[in-house]
């Protein structure tokens, strides 16, 4: 599907929305998170089930930020009902970055996720599908350790750049594999960049994302930038990035970003996935939906969403209440 057609749908049909909703499918399917992240057929089934149940603009593959690091060799901890996490760095010195091998997309679970998209797209031929990938700085931070990479941006920048170049090469290959599998676009999660200053973000994150965007760009492939950190100080490098869509988290006042971001860019966010979706009640969901739409609905480029990935054990009645509240609010004259 041409991305301009999809973007126009985002603007015109306010009864739909696009929360980052994937992992709660395990409740409907009666399986564990581990059974989901290790099985392409399970992932495809999850995407199809959620697309049939909820009025979402697009089907979404899992936002699992351990997949790419695992492909590079990072140790991973798996859980029955939580998303896998990276448990330790594998790069401790410049020599480790020199020796770091860029994996192929066929290694570890990367191929599982690509195959999940391919299988889902067969059943969702007329429904857009977006794959999930990590951003280059967030991936490098997992490979090097976040404290180390933050310090080394200043004292050993070439070490960081060397790691970023290899991370970027792999992410390009991974996105192109998703594209070949039928994905209509990607959501790139770059939360670690929310810790950076504007200049540092431009150098160590946005420059590499721009390289990735140029390598995968086409008229039928949508690029969504997601950052659930404090993006308010990062307005200039994010605007210069020129992504198709921006998705922001609940740590910020979204109105502030809507006021400064270009009006021709779709801006999504930002109901808290943990405080509201996971720990709240249907009444809390409805109240927050109304509040956010009252605040941001005057912006024609705003689409309501979760602020980040909705946790696996989020009560389904809360998710149901979100979609009902959005639809009800936007059907009013």
C-alpha positions in Angstrom: 0.0 0.0 0.0 1.3 3.5 -0.9 2.3 5.2 2.3 0.6 8.4 1.3 -2.7 6.6 1.2 -2.1 5.1 4.6 -1.1 8.5 6.0 -4.3 10.0 4.7 -6.3 7.3 6.4 -4.5 8.2 9.6 -5.7 11.8 9.2 -9.2 11.1 8.1 -10.5 8.2 10.2 -10.3 9.2 13.8 -12.3 6.2 15.0 -9.2 4.0 14.4 -6.0 4.3 16.4 -2.6 2.6 16.6 -1.6 1.6 20.2 1.6 -0.5 20.4 -0.5 -3.6 21.0 1.1 -7.1 20.4 2.0 -9.0 23.5 -1.5 -9.1 25.2 -2.4 -11.5 22.4 -1.0 -14.3 24.6 -4.1 -14.0 26.8 -6.4 -14.6 23.9 -4.2 -17.5 22.6 -3.6 -19.1 26.0 0.1 -19.3 25.5 3.2 -17.8 27.3 5.3 -14.9 26.0 8.1 -17.3 25.5 6.0 -19.4 23.2 5.1 -16.3 21.3 8.6 -14.9 20.8 10.0 -18.2 19.7 7.4 -19.2 17.2 6.6 -17.6 13.8 3.2 -19.2 13.5 2.2 -18.0 17.0 3.4 -14.5 16.1 1.4 -14.5 12.8 -1.7 -15.8 14.7 -1.3 -13.0 17.3 -1.2 -10.3 14.6 -4.2 -11.7 12.8 -6.3 -12.1 16.0 -5.6 -8.5 17.2 -6.3 -7.1 13.8 -9.7 -8.9 13.8 -10.6 -7.9 17.3 -9.6 -4.2 17.3 -10.0 -1.2 14.9 -6.3 -0.6 14.4 -4.8 1.1 11.3 -2.2 -1.6 11.0 -1.2 -5.0 12.3 2.0 -4.9 14.3 4.7 -7.4 14.9 6.3 -7.6 18.3 8.3 -4.7 19.7 10.9 -7.0 21.3 14.1 -5.0 21.8 16.2 -8.1 22.7 16.1 -9.7 19.3 18.8 -7.8 17.5 21.2 -7.8 20.4 20.7 -11.6 20.7 21.7 -11.9 17.1 25.0 -10.2 17.9 25.5 -12.6 20.8 24.2 -10.8 23.8 22.9 -13.0 26.7 19.1 -13.0 27.0 16.8 -13.8 29.9 13.4 -15.3 28.9 10.3 -15.2 30.9 6.9 -16.9 30.8 4.9 -13.7 30.9 7.3 -10.9 30.2 9.3 -9.7 27.3 12.9 -11.0 27.0 15.7 -8.8 28.2 19.4 -8.4 27.6 21.3 -9.3 30.7 24.8 -8.1 29.9 27.2 -6.3 27.6 29.4 -8.1 25.1 31.6 -5.1 24.1 34.0 -3.9 26.8 36.8 -2.3 24.8 37.5 -0.9 21.4 39.0 -4.3 20.4 35.6 -5.9 21.0 34.0 -3.5 18.5 36.8 -4.3 16.0 36.0 -8.0 16.4 32.3 -7.7 16.4 30.7 -9.7 13.6 27.6 -8.4 11.9 25.2 -11.4 12.0 23.0 -12.4 9.2 19.2 -12.1 9.5 18.9 -15.9 9.5 20.5 -16.1 13.0 18.7 -16.6 16.3 15.2 -15.2 16.4 15.5 -12.6 13.7 14.4 -15.1 11.1 11.5 -16.1 13.4 10.2 -12.5 13.4 10.6 -12.1 9.7 8.8 -15.4 9.1 6.0 -14.3 11.4 5.5 -11.2 9.3 5.5 -13.2 6.1 2.9 -15.7 7.5 0.7 -12.9 8.9 0.8 -10.9 5.7 -0.6 -13.9 3.8 -3.7 -13.7 5.9 -3.8 -9.8 6.1 -3.2 -9.1 2.4 -5.5 -6.0 2.4 -4.5 -4.8 5.9 -1.3 -2.9 6.4 1.3 -4.6 8.6 4.3 -2.9 10.4 7.3 -4.7 11.7 9.2 -3.6 14.8 12.9 -3.0 15.0 15.3 -1.4 17.5 17.1 1.9 16.7 20.9 2.0 16.2 21.8 3.8 19.4 19.5 1.7 21.6 21.1 -1.5 20.0 24.6 -0.2 20.6 23.7 0.6 24.2 22.6 -3.0 24.7 25.8 -4.3 23.2 28.1 -1.9 25.1 26.1 -1.2 28.3 24.1 2.0 28.6 26.4 3.7 31.1 29.4 2.9 29.0 28.0 4.2 25.8 26.8 7.4 27.4 30.3 8.1 28.8 32.1 7.0 25.7 30.1 9.4 23.4 32.4 12.0 24.9 35.6 10.2 25.9 35.8 7.5 23.2 33.5 8.6 20.4 35.2 6.5 17.7 34.5 3.4 19.7 30.8 4.3 19.8 30.8 5.1 16.1 32.4 1.8 15.2 29.8 -0.1 17.1 27.0 2.1 15.6 28.2 1.4 12.1 27.9 -2.4 12.6 24.5 -2.0 14.3 23.3 0.1 11.5 24.4 -2.4 8.8 22.5 -5.1 10.6 19.4 -3.1 11.1 19.3 -2.2 7.4 19.5 -5.9 6.5 16.8 -6.7 9.0 14.4 -4.1 7.7 15.0 -5.2 4.1 14.1 -8.7 5.2 10.9 -7.5 6.7 10.2 -5.5 3.6 10.7 -8.6 1.4 8.4 -10.6 3.7 5.6 -8.2 2.9 5.8 -5.5 5.7 4.3 -2.2 4.7 6.6 -0.3 7.0 8.4 -0.4 10.4 8.3 1.1 13.8 11.8 1.9 14.9 12.2 2.1 18.7 15.0 4.4 19.8 14.3 5.0 23.5 17.9 5.3 24.5 18.3 8.5 22.4 15.9 10.2 24.9 18.9 10.4 27.3 21.0 12.4 24.9 21.5 16.2 24.3 20.3 17.5 21.0 23.8 17.6 19.4 24.7 14.2 20.8 21.4 12.8 19.5 22.0 14.2 16.1 25.5 12.7 15.9 25.0 9.3 17.5 21.4 8.5 16.7 19.7 10.5 14.0 22.6 10.4 11.6 22.5 6.6 11.6 18.7 6.5 11.5 18.9 8.7 8.4 21.3 6.3 6.8 18.9 3.5 7.5 15.9 5.4 6.2 17.7 6.2 3.0 18.6 2.5 2.5 15.1 1.2 2.9 13.0 4.0 1.6 10.2 3.6 -1.0 6.8 5.0 -1.8 5.1 2.0 -0.3 7.1 1.7 2.9 6.2 3.7 6.0 8.9 4.7 8.6 7.6 5.4 12.1 10.1 6.7 14.7 9.3 5.8 18.3 11.0 7.3 21.4 9.4 7.0 24.8 12.1 9.1 26.5 12.2 12.9 27.1 12.1 14.1 23.5 11.0 17.7 24.2 14.7 18.9 24.1 15.3 16.9 20.9 12.9 18.8 18.7 15.5 20.0 16.2 17.3 16.7 15.4 13.9 14.8 15.3 12.4 17.3 12.9 15.5 17.1 10.7 15.2 13.3 10.7 12.0 13.7 8.6 10.4 10.4 9.5 6.9 9.7 8.1 5.4 9.4 11.6 6.6 10.1 15.1 5.4 8.1 18.2 6.1 9.5 21.6 5.8 8.2 25.2 4.0 9.3 28.3 7.0 11.0 29.9 6.3 14.2 28.1 3.5 16.7 27.6 2.5 15.7 24.1 0.9 19.1 23.4 4.4 20.6 23.5 5.6 18.4 20.7 2.5 18.8 18.6 3.0 22.6 18.8 6.5 22.4 17.4 6.6 19.3 15.1 5.7 19.9 11.4 1.9 19.7 10.9 2.4 17.4 7.8 3.8 14.7 10.1 1.5 12.3 12.0 2.2 12.5 15.8 1.1 9.5 17.9 1.0 8.9 21.7 0.9 8.8 24.7 -1.3 6.9 27.2 0.9 5.2 29.8 1.2 1.5 29.1 2.1 0.7 32.7 0.2 3.1 34.9 -3.0 3.4 32.8 -3.2 0.3 30.6 -1.6 -2.3 32.9 -2.5 -1.0 36.4 -5.6 1.1 35.6 -9.3 0.3 35.3 -11.7 0.7 32.3 -13.0 3.9 33.9 -9.4 5.3 34.2 -8.8 4.3 30.6 -11.9 6.1 29.4 -11.1 9.2 31.5 -7.5 9.4 30.1 -8.7 8.9 26.5 -11.1 11.8 26.9 -8.5 14.0 28.6 -5.9 13.3 25.9 -8.3 13.8 23.0 -9.6 17.0 24.6 -6.0 18.3 24.8 -4.6 17.1 21.5 -7.7 16.5 19.3 -7.4 20.1 17.9 -4.3 19.0 16.0 -5.3 17.4 12.7 -2.0 15.4 12.7 -2.6 13.7 16.1 -3.4 10.0 16.5 -4.1 8.6 19.9 -2.0 5.6 21.0 -0.2 4.1 23.9 3.0 5.7 25.0 4.9 2.5 24.4 4.5 -1.3 24.2 1.4 -2.5 26.2 2.5 -5.2 28.7 1.5 -8.8 28.1 -0.7 -9.1 31.2 -2.6 -5.9 30.6 -6.3 -6.7 31.4 -8.2 -7.2 28.1 -11.1 -5.2 29.5 -8.8 -2.2 29.7 -7.7 -2.6 26.1 -11.4 -3.0 25.1 -12.3 0.2 27.0 -9.5 2.1 25.1 -10.9 1.3 21.7 -14.5 1.8 22.7 -13.6 5.2 24.2 -11.7 6.4 21.2 -14.4 5.3 18.8 -17.2 6.8 20.9 -15.3 10.2 21.3 -14.6 10.6 17.7 -18.1 9.7 16.5 -19.5 12.7 18.3 -20.6 15.6 16.1 
